[in-house]
Amino acid sequence: MSKFVIECPNCGKYAEAKTGFFARKKIDCSCGYTIDVRTDKMTVRKCPHCGNEVIFDQSKGEKAKCPVCHEPINTQAEQTKVEEFSCAQCGVRLQASKSASTYTCPVCDYVNDVQERIMAEKVKREGLASIIKYEGDNETLVWKHPIEDFNMGSQLIVHESQEAIFFRDGQALDLFGPGRYTLETQQLPILEKLYDLPTNPEGTFHSEVYFINKTVQMSIKWGTPDKVRFIDPLTSAPLEIGASGELNLQVQDARKLLVKLVGTQRGIAWGDQEGFTKSVQGSFRPLIVNTVKTSLPAIIKAQQIDLLEIDERVDEISAALHEKLLPGFEEYGLTIPQFYVTHVVLPEDDPNFKRIRELHTVMLQTRVYQAEATVKTAQAESEAAYRTAQERSKAVIAAAQREAELERQTTETEVKKREAERTVIQAQAEAQAARMAGLTEAEIMRAKGYTEKDVLQAEVQKAYAAGLGQMGANGGGGALGDIAGLGVTLGAMGGIMGMTKEAMSPMFGGQPQEQSVPAAPPAPAAGGWDCACGQKGINGNFCPNCGAKKPAPADAWDCACGQKGITSNFCPNCGAKRPAPADTWDCACGQKGLTGKFCPNCGAKRPEPAQPDTWDCACGQKGITGNFCPNCGAKRPDPAQPDTWDCACGQKGITGNFCPNCGKKRGE
C-alpha cells in the first residue's frame, strides 16, 4: 500500500492516509474533524511543485492548493503540467506530472511507470515511436528509454556529453556518440551479422536503448558514518577522528558500467531516485568508508602530519585518498576526476587530545626558548670572534709593517750593492777595453812589421827634418832655438836621445857619419802560431800567406753579447766576466774530465753533489743557503739556540726571531 497526504477541510492541516482495499477511508484529524477520503469533491493528484501525492477539494476550482507546499494545484496552467494516462492494471484514467517517475493507482495500488505509460499513450495516438532521445535529468548517470520496441527507421538522437547503447534481446550491440542516427542496416553492423532482419520494413523487433550521461557530476558529498580510530605516534594515545568532503564523478566506460552495475533496471544515479532500485552512492558507500578508515591513519603517520596542523595538509591527504579510491571506481566503468577532503573532525572533548594540545603548546614554547638561546649564543660567539679577529688583525698588520720595513731596507741595500757592482764592472770593462785596444793596436803593428818605438822614431825624424828646413831661414845660428821652437823640451830630448843620437849629431858640429841602413824589423817572437797552409811562426791574427784567422787559444771563451775568442777575464765589448770553468767529474771506470750527467764509457750516472746546508725561514721562504732570508731579512737561527720557541701570546713552534702573531722578539 502507498501513502498520500490529505488536507483537513476544517483546520487546513494535512494528514497522512493509505490506499488499498483494507485501508481506512476515514481519517481523524488532530482538530477532531473526521476526513472522508471517499467524498466526491476530493481528487488525487501529484503536486507539480513538491512532487507529493495529495488529495484536495476540486470544488474549490483554481483556489485549490496543495496541502504540503500550499501552491496552486488546480489552475489551468497547473493542469497543463500533468499528463493523463490509463492504469496498466485496471485501466482507470489517472493524472500525474510529466516529470514524475512512478504513480500508484489509488484504485488497485498498481505502481505505474509514468514515462512508459505516457509513451504508450503517445504510441496509441500517433503510432509506433519514431524518435528516441534522452528525457531524464542531469543527475542521472544511466537512463533507459521507457519504450523498448522500435521500428526499423526510427530516429535515435544523442546529445552532446551523452552516449547511447543499443540492445537487442539483452545483448549490447552498438555504442552511439553525439548525433542523429537512423536505426537501419547500415547503422547496425553488429545487428546485421547476428540477426536476419525482417523482410517487412514496418515490422518491429524487441530492442532497448540506454542513454549514458558523460558529464562530470560535481560536488558529490561523502563522509565517514562513524569515527576512525587513530593512535597518536607522539604520545601513543588512542584518538577518534572523522573526515568528510566532496568528489566529482564521471562515467568512463559506459559498457562496463551497464554490464556490472545497472543490469536491467531503469537506470542509476548518484543519489536515491524514485524508480531506480539502487544508487551509486549506496553502491560505493562501503568502498569509500572502508578506504578512508583504512588509509587515513596510515597517511597521517606516513607523511608525519601533526593533528593540530592537519588543515594545512588536506591537499596531501586528498591526493593520497584519491589514489586509493580510484581503482575501485574504475572497476565499474567510473572515474573520479577530483577528490577533496574538506573537513577533518578532531576529538576536541577527548582528554587525550587535550593533553596532546597542551603538550604541543609546551613544545612550541620550548622551541621558542631554544631559538632565543641559540640566537643569544650566536651573538656572543660572533662578538668574541669579532674581538679575536680584531686583535689578530692588529698583530698581522704590525708584523706586515715590520716585514715591509725590513724588506724596504733589504731592497735599498741590494740596490746599493748592485750599483756598486755595476760601477766596478764598468770600470773593469773600460780598463779592459783600453788594454785590449792597446793590445789590438800593438798586434796590428806587429802584423805590419813595426812597433810603437818605430812610430816615435819616425815622428822625431819628421820633426827633425822640418827643423832643418827652418834653420837656414833663421840665419843658421839658432839651431837650439829652432829645436826649442819645435816644442821639444830638454826633458823630452833626454828621453829620446838614444834614439836620435845619429840624427842630431850634425847639429852639434860632429862629423857626419855614414847614413845608416834602416834596421830590419824585429824577428818574430817565440810562441807564434802555425797556419794550416804551412806558414809557421805567425805573430799576427791573420796568416800572411792564405789570410786564415788565428785560431782561438785553448782557454779562450765566447761572450753572450757575440764577442768570440776572448782570452781575458772580461769581455772587451760588454765587460761581462769570464764564466766559471765547467764543473767536471771523474768516473770510477777511469774516464776523467766529464761534463755530462752520464759517463760515455760505462754509462754510470754522475754522482749527486753534496747539498748545501740550507734552512727555512718563518716567513715561508725555504731552501735558504745564506745567513739572511732574502724575503724578510731574518737572520739564520743559531744552531746553539733551540730550533723552535713558543711566544707568550700563545703562538707555538716559532722558528724565526720574531713572533708572527704579536711581533715579540725571541727571548723577550
C-alpha positions in Angstrom: 0.0 0.0 0.0 1.2 3.5 -0.8 0.8 6.7 1.2 -0.7 10.1 0.3 -1.5 13.3 2.0 -5.0 14.8 2.5 -5.9 18.2 3.8 -8.4 18.7 6.6 -11.3 20.9 5.4 -11.8 22.1 9.0 -8.3 23.3 10.1 -6.3 23.2 6.9 -3.7 20.9 8.3 -2.7 17.8 6.3 -2.8 14.2 7.4 -1.4 11.0 6.1 -3.6 8.3 4.6 -3.1 5.0 2.8 -4.5 3.4 -0.3 -5.7 -0.1 -0.8 -8.7 -2.3 -0.2 -8.2 -2.6 3.5 -7.1 1.0 4.1 -9.1 3.3 6.3 -11.4 5.6 4.3 -11.9 8.0 7.2 -9.1 9.9 8.9 -9.3 11.5 12.3 -7.6 14.9 12.2 -5.9 16.4 15.3 -8.5 19.1 15.4 -11.3 16.5 15.9 -12.7 16.6 12.4 -13.1 13.3 10.5 -12.0 13.4 7.0 -13.8 11.1 4.5 -11.4 10.3 1.7 -14.3 8.9 -0.4 -16.1 12.3 -0.7 -16.8 13.1 -4.4 -15.2 16.5 -4.1 -11.9 15.1 -3.2 -9.5 14.1 -6.0 -6.0 12.6 -6.1 -3.1 14.3 -8.0 0.7 14.6 -7.8 1.6 18.2 -7.0 3.9 19.6 -9.8 5.6 21.8 -7.3 6.6 19.5 -4.4 6.0 16.1 -6.1 3.8 14.7 -3.3 0.7 12.6 -4.0 -2.1 14.7 -2.4 -5.9 14.7 -2.3 -7.6 18.1 -2.5 -11.1 19.5 -2.8 -11.5 20.1 -6.5 -14.8 22.0 -5.9 -12.6 25.0 -4.9 -11.6 25.3 -8.5 -8.5 27.3 -9.2 -8.3 28.3 -5.5 -7.4 24.7 -4.5 -3.9 24.4 -3.1 -1.5 21.6 -2.3 -1.8 20.7 1.4 2.0 20.3 1.6 3.6 23.2 -0.3 0.4 25.4 -0.4 1.0 26.1 -4.1 -1.9 26.3 -6.6 -2.7 22.8 -7.8 -5.9 23.1 -9.8 -5.3 26.0 -12.1 -5.4 25.7 -15.9 -1.6 26.3 -16.0 -1.0 23.5 -13.5 -3.3 21.2 -15.3 -1.2 21.6 -18.5 1.9 20.3 -16.5 0.2 17.0 -15.9 -0.4 14.1 -18.2 -3.4 11.8 -18.3 -3.0 8.1 -18.9 -4.6 4.7 -18.1 -3.5 2.4 -15.3 -1.6 -0.5 -16.8 -3.6 -3.0 -14.5 -7.2 -1.7 -14.0 -7.4 0.8 -16.9 -8.7 3.7 -14.8 -7.7 7.1 -16.1 -5.0 8.8 -14.0 -3.3 12.1 -14.0 0.3 12.7 -13.0 3.1 15.3 -13.5 5.0 14.9 -16.7 8.3 14.7 -14.7 7.1 12.0 -12.3 8.8 8.7 -12.4 6.0 6.4 -11.0 2.4 6.8 -10.0 0.5 4.4 -7.7 -3.1 3.8 -8.8 -5.4 4.7 -5.9 -7.8 2.0 -7.0 -5.7 -1.1 -7.5 -2.4 0.0 -5.9 -0.5 -0.8 -9.0 2.7 1.2 -9.4 2.6 2.7 -12.9 5.8 3.8 -14.8 4.6 7.3 -15.7 7.1 7.7 -18.6 6.3 4.3 -20.0 2.5 4.9 -19.7 2.8 8.4 -21.3 4.8 7.0 -24.1 2.4 4.2 -24.6 -0.5 6.7 -24.8 1.5 8.6 -27.4 2.2 5.5 -29.4 -1.5 4.7 -29.2 -2.4 8.1 -30.5 0.4 8.6 -33.1 1.5 5.1 -33.9 4.9 3.4 -33.1 7.6 5.6 -31.7 9.8 7.2 -34.4 12.0 9.5 -32.2 14.3 8.0 -29.4 16.0 10.6 -27.2 17.1 11.2 -23.6 14.3 12.5 -21.4 15.9 12.1 -17.9 17.6 14.8 -15.7 21.2 15.8 -15.5 21.8 13.9 -12.1 21.1 10.5 -13.7 24.2 8.6 -14.9 22.4 5.9 -16.9 18.8 6.2 -18.2 16.8 3.6 -20.0 14.3 4.7 -22.6 10.8 3.6 -21.4 9.8 2.3 -24.9 11.5 -1.0 -25.7 10.4 -1.9 -29.2 11.1 0.2 -32.2 10.5 0.1 -36.0 13.5 0.0 -38.4 14.0 3.5 -39.5 13.4 5.1 -36.1 15.5 8.2 -35.3 18.0 8.0 -32.4 19.1 11.4 -31.1 22.2 11.5 -28.8 23.0 14.9 -27.3 26.5 16.2 -26.5 28.1 14.7 -23.4 26.0 11.6 -23.9 26.4 8.1 -25.3 23.7 5.6 -26.3 24.0 1.8 -26.3 21.6 -0.2 -28.4 20.4 -3.6 -27.0 18.6 -6.4 -28.7 17.4 -9.4 -26.7 19.6 -8.3 -23.8 22.8 -8.1 -25.8 24.7 -4.8 -26.1 25.3 -4.2 -29.8 26.4 -0.7 -30.8 27.6 2.4 -29.0 26.5 5.7 -30.4 28.1 9.1 -29.8 26.5 12.6 -30.1 24.4 12.9 -33.3 21.3 11.8 -35.1 21.1 8.2 -36.3 18.6 6.1 -38.3 18.1 2.6 -37.0 18.7 0.7 -40.2 21.0 -2.0 -41.5 23.9 0.4 -42.4 23.8 1.9 -38.8 23.8 -1.5 -37.1 26.6 -3.6 -38.5 26.7 -5.9 -35.5 22.9 -6.4 -35.7 23.2 -7.3 -39.3 25.7 -10.1 -38.5 23.7 -11.6 -35.7 20.2 -11.5 -37.0 18.3 -11.7 -40.2 16.3 -8.5 -40.4 12.6 -8.9 -41.1 11.6 -8.6 -44.7 8.8 -6.3 -43.7 10.4 -2.9 -43.0 7.4 -1.9 -41.0 7.9 -4.9 -38.6 9.2 -4.4 -35.1 11.8 -6.3 -33.1 12.5 -6.3 -29.3 15.1 -3.7 -28.5 16.2 -1.4 -25.7 18.2 1.8 -25.6 20.3 3.1 -22.7 21.5 6.7 -22.5 24.7 7.3 -20.6 25.4 10.8 -19.2 29.1 11.7 -19.6 29.0 15.0 -17.8 31.0 15.4 -14.6 28.8 15.1 -11.5 30.1 18.0 -9.4 30.3 18.4 -5.6 29.0 14.9 -4.6 29.3 14.7 -0.8 30.9 11.8 1.1 31.7 11.2 4.7 32.5 8.6 7.3 29.4 7.5 9.2 31.4 7.0 12.4 34.8 8.0 13.8 38.1 6.4 12.7 40.4 5.0 15.4 43.8 6.7 15.3 46.9 6.2 17.5 48.9 9.3 18.0 52.6 8.5 17.2 54.0 11.0 19.7 52.0 10.0 22.8 50.6 6.6 21.7 47.2 7.9 22.9 44.1 6.5 21.1 42.0 9.1 19.3 38.9 9.1 17.1 38.8 11.3 14.1 36.3 11.7 11.3 36.5 13.0 7.7 34.2 14.3 5.1 34.3 16.0 1.7 33.2 16.1 -1.9 34.1 14.3 -5.1 33.4 14.7 -8.8 32.2 11.6 -10.7 32.1 10.8 -14.3 31.3 7.7 -16.5 34.5 6.4 -18.1 33.4 3.1 -19.7 29.7 3.0 -20.5 29.5 -0.6 -21.5 31.3 -1.8 -18.3 29.0 0.3 -16.1 25.9 -1.1 -17.8 27.0 -4.7 -17.5 28.4 -4.6 -14.0 26.2 -2.1 -12.1 23.0 -1.2 -14.0 21.8 -4.6 -15.2 18.1 -4.5 -16.3 16.9 -1.6 -14.1 15.6 1.7 -15.4 18.9 3.4 -14.7 21.2 4.6 -12.0 22.1 8.0 -10.4 24.4 9.1 -7.6 21.6 9.6 -5.1 18.4 7.7 -4.5 15.8 8.4 -7.1 12.3 7.1 -7.4 12.2 4.2 -9.8 15.9 3.3 -9.5 16.4 0.2 -7.4 19.8 1.4 -6.2 22.1 4.4 -6.4 25.9 4.8 -7.0 26.1 6.4 -3.6 24.6 3.4 -1.9 26.7 1.0 -4.0 30.0 2.7 -3.4 29.5 4.0 0.2 31.1 0.8 1.7 34.1 1.2 -0.6 34.6 4.9 0.4 34.1 4.3 4.1 36.4 1.3 4.2 39.1 3.0 2.2 39.0 6.2 4.3 39.0 4.2 7.6 42.0 2.1 6.4 44.1 4.7 4.7 43.5 7.9 6.6 45.5 6.9 9.8 48.2 5.4 7.6 48.5 8.5 5.5 48.8 10.8 8.6 51.6 8.6 10.0 53.4 8.1 6.8 53.5 11.8 6.0 54.1 12.8 9.7 51.2 15.1 9.8 50.5 16.9 13.1 46.8 16.6 14.0 46.9 20.2 15.2 48.2 21.3 11.8 46.1 18.9 9.7 44.1 21.6 7.9 47.3 22.8 6.3 47.9 19.3 4.8 44.4 18.4 3.5 45.7 18.6 -0.1 48.2 15.8 0.5 45.6 13.7 2.3 43.1 14.3 -0.6 45.6 13.2 -3.2 46.6 10.1 -1.2 42.9 9.0 -0.7 42.1 9.7 -4.3 44.9 7.3 -5.4 43.5 4.6 -3.1 39.8 5.0 -4.2 40.3 5.4 -8.0 40.8 1.6 -8.8 37.6 0.6 -7.1 35.5 3.0 -9.2 37.4 2.2 -12.4 36.4 -1.4 -12.0 32.8 -0.5 -12.7 33.5 2.0 -15.5 33.5 5.1 -13.4 36.3 7.6 -12.6 36.9 10.3 -10.0 38.4 13.4 -11.7 38.7 15.2 -8.4 38.5 14.1 -4.8 38.5 16.5 -1.9 38.8 16.2 1.9 37.1 19.4 3.1 36.8 18.7 6.8 38.6 16.5 9.4 36.7 16.1 12.7 39.1 16.2 15.7 38.1 14.9 19.2 38.1 18.3 20.9 36.4 16.8 24.0 38.7 13.8 24.3 41.1 14.2 27.4 43.8 12.6 25.4 43.5 15.2 22.7 43.5 18.0 25.3 46.8 16.6 26.7 48.3 16.5 23.2 47.3 20.1 22.6 48.9 21.1 26.0 52.0 19.1 25.1 52.1 20.8 21.7 51.9 24.2 23.4 54.7 23.3 25.8 56.9 22.0 22.9 56.2 25.2 20.9 57.3 27.4 23.9 60.4 25.2 24.3 61.3 25.7 20.7 60.9 29.4 21.1 63.1 29.4 24.2 65.7 27.3 22.4 65.6 29.6 19.4 66.1 32.6 21.6 69.0 30.8 23.4 70.6 29.9 20.1 70.3 33.5 18.9 72.0 34.8 22.1 74.7 32.1 21.9 75.3 33.0 18.3 75.5 36.7 19.1 78.1 36.1 21.9 80.2 33.8 19.7 80.0 36.5 17.0 81.2 39.2 19.3 84.0 37.0 20.7 85.1 36.1 17.2 85.0 39.7 16.2 87.2 40.8 19.1 89.6 37.9 18.3 89.7 38.8 14.7 90.4 42.5 15.6 93.3 41.5 17.8 94.7 39.1 15.2 94.3 41.7 12.5 96.3 44.2 14.5 99.0 41.7 15.1 99.1 40.7 11.5 99.2 44.4 10.4 102.1 45.1 12.8 104.0 42.0 11.6 103.3 43.1 8.0 104.6 46.6 8.7 107.8 45.2 10.2 108.3 42.9 7.3 107.6 45.7 4.9 110.2 47.9 6.6 112.7 45.1 6.7 112.1 44.4 3.0 112.5 48.1 2.2 115.8 48.2 4.0 116.9 45.0 2.3 115.8 46.3 -1.0 117.8 49.5 -0.5 120.9 47.5 0.5 120.5 45.3 -2.5 120.1 48.3 -4.8 123.2 50.0 -3.5 125.1 46.7 -3.7 124.0 46.2 -7.3 125.0 49.8 -8.2 128.5 49.3 -6.6 128.9 46.1 -8.6 127.8 47.8 -11.8 130.3 50.6 -11.1 133.2 48.1 -10.5 132.2 46.1 -13.6 132.0 49.2 -15.7 135.5 50.4 -14.5 136.9 46.9 -15.1 135.3 46.8 -18.6 136.7 50.3 -19.5 140.2 49.3 -18.3 140.0 46.0 -20.1 138.7 47.7 -23.2 141.6 50.2 -23.2 144.0 47.4 -22.6 142.5 45.4 -25.4 142.6 48.4 -27.7 146.3 48.8 -27.0 146.9 45.1 -27.4 145.0 45.2 -30.6 146.9 48.1 -32.0 150.2 46.5 -31.0 149.2 43.3 -32.7 148.3 45.2 -35.9 151.7 47.0 -35.8 153.5 43.7 -35.3 151.5 42.2 -38.2 152.7 45.2 -40.3 156.3 44.7 -39.2 156.9 47.7 -36.9 156.4 48.7 -33.2 155.4 51.8 -31.2 159.1 52.6 -30.9 159.4 52.8 -34.7 156.4 55.2 -34.8 158.0 57.5 -32.2 161.3 57.4 -34.1 159.6 58.3 -37.3 157.8 61.2 -35.7 161.1 62.5 -34.3 162.8 62.2 -37.6 160.0 64.1 -39.3 160.2 66.8 -36.7 164.0 67.0 -37.1 163.7 67.2 -40.9 161.2 70.0 -40.5 163.6 71.8 -38.1 166.5 71.5 -40.5 164.4 73.1 -43.2 163.7 76.1 -40.9 167.3 76.5 -39.7 168.5 78.2 -42.9 165.8 80.7 -42.8 166.7 81.6 -39.2 170.4 82.5 -40.1 172.0 79.2 -39.3 172.9 80.1 -35.7 169.7 79.5 -33.9 169.6 75.7 -34.0 168.8 75.4 -30.3 166.1 78.0 -30.7 164.7 76.2 -33.7 164.7 73.0 -31.8 163.0 74.8 -28.9 160.6 76.2 -31.5 159.7 72.7 -32.5 158.4 72.3 -29.0 160.9 69.7 -27.9 161.9 70.2 -24.3 165.2 69.2 -22.8 163.5 66.5 -20.8 161.9 65.1 -23.8 165.1 65.2 -25.7 166.8 63.3 -23.0 164.1 60.7 -23.3 164.7 60.1 -26.9 168.4 61.0 -27.0 169.4 57.4 -27.5 167.0 57.0 -30.5 168.1 60.2 -32.3 171.7 60.3 -31.5 173.0 59.9 -35.0 170.3 62.1 -36.5 171.2 65.1 -34.2 175.0 64.8 -34.4 175.4 67.3 -37.3 173.5 69.9 -35.3 176.3 69.9 -32.7 179.2 70.1 -35.2 180.0 66.4 -35.2 181.4 64.7 -38.1 178.8 63.4 -40.4 178.6 59.6 -40.3 177.7 57.3 -43.0 173.9 57.1 -43.3 172.8 54.0 -41.5 170.6 51.5 -43.1 167.2 51.2 -41.5 167.0 48.5 -39.0 165.4 45.3 -40.1 162.1 44.5 -38.5 162.3 42.6 -35.3 162.4 38.9 -35.5 159.2 37.1 -34.8 158.8 36.5 -31.1 158.8 32.9 -30.0 155.5 31.4 -29.5 153.9 32.4 -32.8 151.3 30.2 -34.4 151.4 27.9 -37.4 148.8 28.1 -40.2 147.3 25.1 -41.8 148.7 26.2 -45.2 152.3 25.6 -44.0 153.2 29.1 -42.8 154.9 29.0 -39.4 155.8 31.3 -36.6 153.0 33.8 -37.4 152.6 36.6 -34.8 149.6 38.4 -36.3 146.0 37.5 -36.1 145.9 36.5 -39.8 148.1 34.3 -41.9 150.2 36.4 -44.4 150.2 33.5 -46.9 146.5 32.5 -47.0 144.7 35.1 -44.8 143.4 32.5 -42.4 142.4 33.8 -39.0 144.5 32.9 -36.0 142.8 30.1 -34.1 141.5 30.9 -30.7 143.7 29.8 -27.8 142.6 26.8 -25.8 141.5 29.0 -22.8 139.5 31.4 -25.0 135.8 31.9 -24.3 132.8 33.4 -26.1 130.6 36.1 -24.5 126.8 36.2 -24.6 127.0 39.6 -26.4 128.5 38.0 -29.5 132.2 38.6 -28.9 134.2 35.4 -29.5 137.7 34.1 -28.8 138.2 36.2 -25.7 141.3 35.4 -23.6 141.0 38.0 -20.9 138.7 37.7 -17.8 136.3 40.4 -19.0 134.6 40.8 -22.4 136.1 43.9 -24.2 132.7 44.5 -25.8 130.3 44.5 -22.9 132.5 44.0 -19.8 131.0 40.7 -18.8 133.1 38.5 -16.6 134.6 35.2 -17.8 132.2 32.4 -16.7 133.5 29.9 -14.2 135.1 26.8 -15.6 132.8 23.9 -16.3 132.1 21.6 -13.4 133.7 18.3 -14.4 133.8 14.9 -12.7 135.8 11.7 -12.9 134.1 8.4 -13.4 135.1 5.2 -11.4 135.8 3.5 -14.7 138.8 5.8 -15.3 137.2 8.3 -17.6 138.1 11.9 -16.4 137.0 15.4 -17.1 133.4 14.5 -17.8 130.8 17.3 -18.0 127.6 15.4 -18.8 125.3 13.6 -16.4 126.4 10.1 -17.7 129.8 8.5 -18.4 130.3 8.0 -22.2 132.5 4.9 -21.4 130.4 2.9 -18.9 127.1 4.8 -18.7 127.4 5.4 -15.0 125.3 8.4 -13.7 127.1 11.4 -12.3 127.1 11.4 -8.5 124.8 13.9 -6.9 126.8 16.9 -5.4 126.6 17.4 -1.7 123.6 19.5 -0.8 124.5 22.9 0.8 123.4 23.5 4.3 120.0 25.1 3.9 117.4 26.4 6.3 113.7 27.6 6.1 112.6 31.0 7.3 109.5 31.6 9.4 108.1 33.9 6.7 107.7 30.9 4.4 110.9 31.2 2.3 112.5 27.7 2.0 115.9 26.3 1.0 118.0 29.4 2.0 121.8 28.9 1.9 122.9 32.3 3.1 122.8 33.7 6.6 119.9 36.1 6.0 116.5 35.4 4.5 116.2 37.1 1.0 112.5 37.6 1.6 112.2 39.2 5.1 115.9 39.7 6.1 115.6 37.4 9.1 119.0 36.0 10.3 119.8 32.3 10.1 119.0 30.9 13.6 121.9 30.0 15.7 122.4 26.2 16.0 123.1 26.7 19.7 119.6 28.1 20.0 116.6 25.8 20.1 115.0 25.2 16.6 111.6 26.5 17.7 110.2 28.6 20.6 106.8 29.5 22.0 105.6 33.0 22.4 103.7 34.4 25.4 100.7 35.3 23.2 100.0 31.6 22.5 101.9 31.2 19.2 103.9 27.9 19.3 106.6 26.3 17.3 108.2 29.6 16.0 111.4 29.2 14.1 112.2 32.8 13.4 113.5 35.5 15.8 110.1 37.3 15.8 106.6 36.1 16.7 104.5 36.2 13.5 101.3 36.8 15.7 102.3 39.7 18.1 105.8 40.7 16.8 107.7 40.0 20.0 111.4 39.1 19.7 112.8 35.8 20.7 113.7 35.8 24.4 111.6 38.9 25.4 
